[in-house]
């Protein structure tokens, strides 16, 4: 049995949907239906219906405060950490309703990884940052397996050649762009199927941003990626699908070139042309 086979064998959520691998894969990896979010009595997100295609990058764009990140956090139930938050509707990951009471949220977040706006490496070594997730999920059975998984994750994140001789140094000692790639390596080490990115380049300089954007394009070969970005130029560069949010509502979504060159809705056109923002 190869390492890849072993990692698949120990992937969480297999117990929830054991036969998924045997079924024909739908074009959509995630299907959101009538998703609304409330904070106490205040409604923030209104009835979102959105299909997210597998192995593509879907960009969520819109003005600040339009609840792009709120929707993103619905996909791995991060809103559950907010005491006043309540989510209605359904989000289907393959054939599994992630809001079902049978879902283990910790295991869900191994299947749906997340990279945040500001790089947040653990106060641990570079190696331990990446090894943390596989360890707690029991993905490897020996030290050599764990070392191979860490190396593979760092390679996929485009960081291995820069850190291979300093794996036991603190991750917080890396540059900002390197720290963000370390966080990406940490996220993909649990072999997620979906990777959520919440403005992953907003704290980075243009050179580091270009590196992350190139990495996103490479990663979509193996992951379904959803990215929130404040930059329409970035959305146009990295995504194949774009969804435009405004005032908590999904206004329009479709192929990225169509959204930017021939939007159907006037609100979308006004945002893209700078009339609203």
NORKAUR-V528227 format. One record per residue. N is the residue number from 0. RES is the residue in three letters. SS is DSSP state (H for helix, E for strand, - for the rest). OMEGA is omega as a letter, one per 40 degrees, with the letter a starting at -180 (NA if undefined). Layout:
# NORKAUR-V528227
N;RES;SS;OMEGA  N;RES;SS;OMEGA
This chain:
# NORKAUR-V528227
0;UNK;-;a  1;UNK;-;i  2;UNK;H;i  3;UNK;H;i  4;UNK;H;a  5;UNK;H;a  6;UNK;H;i  7;UNK;H;a  8;UNK;H;a  9;UNK;-;i  10;UNK;-;i  11;UNK;-;i  12;UNK;-;i  13;UNK;-;a  14;UNK;-;a  15;UNK;-;a  16;UNK;-;a  17;UNK;-;a  18;UNK;-;a  19;UNK;H;a  20;UNK;H;a  21;UNK;H;a  22;UNK;-;i  23;UNK;-;a  24;UNK;-;i  25;UNK;-;i  26;UNK;-;a  27;UNK;E;i  28;UNK;E;a  29;UNK;E;i  30;UNK;E;i  31;UNK;E;a  32;UNK;E;i  33;UNK;E;a  34;UNK;E;i  35;UNK;E;i  36;UNK;E;i  37;UNK;E;i  38;UNK;E;a  39;UNK;-;i  40;UNK;-;a  41;UNK;E;i  42;UNK;E;a  43;UNK;E;a  44;UNK;E;a  45;UNK;E;i  46;UNK;E;a  47;UNK;E;i  48;UNK;E;a  49;UNK;E;i  50;UNK;E;a  51;UNK;E;a  52;UNK;E;a  53;UNK;-;i  54;UNK;-;i  55;UNK;-;i  56;UNK;E;i  57;UNK;E;i  58;UNK;E;i  59;UNK;E;a  60;UNK;E;i  61;UNK;-;a  62;UNK;-;i  63;UNK;-;i  64;UNK;-;a  65;UNK;-;i  66;UNK;-;i  67;UNK;H;a  68;UNK;H;i  69;UNK;H;i  70;UNK;H;i  71;UNK;H;a  72;UNK;H;i  73;UNK;H;a  74;UNK;-;i  75;UNK;-;i  76;UNK;-;i  77;UNK;H;i  78;UNK;H;i  79;UNK;H;a  80;UNK;H;i  81;UNK;-;a  82;UNK;-;a  83;UNK;-;a  84;UNK;E;i  85;UNK;E;a  86;UNK;E;i  87;UNK;E;a  88;UNK;E;a  89;UNK;E;i  90;UNK;E;a  91;UNK;E;i  92;UNK;E;a  93;UNK;-;a  94;UNK;-;a  95;UNK;E;i  96;UNK;E;a  97;UNK;-;i  98;UNK;-;i  99;UNK;-;i  100;UNK;-;a  101;UNK;-;a  102;UNK;-;i  103;UNK;-;a  104;UNK;H;i  105;UNK;H;i  106;UNK;H;i  107;UNK;H;a  108;UNK;H;i  109;UNK;H;a  110;UNK;H;i  111;UNK;E;a  112;UNK;E;a  113;UNK;E;i  114;UNK;E;a  115;UNK;-;a  116;UNK;-;a  117;UNK;-;i  118;UNK;-;a  119;UNK;-;i  120;UNK;-;i  121;UNK;-;i  122;UNK;-;a  123;UNK;-;i  124;UNK;E;i  125;UNK;H;a  126;UNK;H;a  127;UNK;H;i  128;UNK;H;a  129;UNK;H;a  130;UNK;H;a  131;UNK;H;a  132;UNK;H;i  133;UNK;H;i  134;UNK;H;a  135;UNK;H;i  136;UNK;-;i  137;UNK;-;a  138;UNK;-;i  139;UNK;-;a  140;UNK;-;i  141;UNK;-;i  142;UNK;H;i  143;UNK;H;i  144;UNK;H;a  145;UNK;H;i  146;UNK;H;i  147;UNK;H;i  148;UNK;H;i  149;UNK;H;i  150;UNK;H;a  151;UNK;H;i  152;UNK;H;i  153;UNK;H;i  154;UNK;H;a  155;UNK;H;i  156;UNK;-;i  157;UNK;-;a  158;UNK;-;a  159;UNK;H;a  160;UNK;H;a  161;UNK;H;a  162;UNK;H;a  163;UNK;-;i  164;UNK;-;a  165;UNK;-;a  166;UNK;-;a  167;UNK;-;i  168;UNK;-;a  169;UNK;E;i  170;UNK;H;i  171;UNK;H;i  172;UNK;H;i  173;UNK;-;i  174;UNK;-;a  175;UNK;H;i  176;UNK;H;i  177;UNK;H;i  178;UNK;H;i  179;UNK;H;i  180;UNK;H;i  181;UNK;H;i  182;UNK;H;i  183;UNK;H;i  184;UNK;H;i  185;UNK;H;a  186;UNK;H;a  187;UNK;H;a  188;UNK;-;i  189;UNK;-;i  190;UNK;-;i  191;UNK;-;i  192;UNK;-;a  193;UNK;E;i  194;UNK;E;i  195;UNK;E;a  196;UNK;E;a  197;UNK;E;a  198;UNK;-;a  199;UNK;-;a  200;UNK;-;a  201;UNK;-;a  202;UNK;-;a  203;UNK;-;i  204;UNK;-;a  205;UNK;H;a  206;UNK;H;i  207;UNK;H;i  208;UNK;H;i  209;UNK;H;i  210;UNK;H;a  211;UNK;H;a  212;UNK;H;i  213;UNK;H;i  214;UNK;H;i  215;UNK;H;a  216;UNK;H;i  217;UNK;H;a  218;UNK;H;a  219;UNK;-;i  220;UNK;-;a  221;UNK;-;a  222;UNK;-;i  223;UNK;E;a  224;UNK;E;i  225;UNK;E;a  226;UNK;E;i  227;UNK;E;i  228;UNK;-;i  229;UNK;-;a  230;UNK;-;i  231;UNK;H;i  232;UNK;H;i  233;UNK;H;i  234;UNK;H;a  235;UNK;H;a  236;UNK;H;a  237;UNK;H;a  238;UNK;-;i  239;UNK;-;i  240;UNK;E;i  241;UNK;E;i  242;UNK;E;a  243;UNK;E;i  244;UNK;E;i  245;UNK;E;i  246;UNK;-;i  247;UNK;-;a  248;UNK;E;i  249;UNK;E;a  250;UNK;E;a  251;UNK;E;i  252;UNK;E;a  253;UNK;E;i  254;UNK;E;a  255;UNK;H;i  256;UNK;H;a  257;UNK;H;a  258;UNK;H;a  259;UNK;H;a  260;UNK;H;a  261;UNK;-;a  262;UNK;-;a  263;UNK;-;a  264;UNK;-;a  265;UNK;H;i  266;UNK;H;i  267;UNK;H;i  268;UNK;H;a  269;UNK;H;i  270;UNK;H;a  271;UNK;H;a  272;UNK;-;i  273;UNK;-;i  274;UNK;-;i  275;UNK;-;a  276;UNK;-;NA
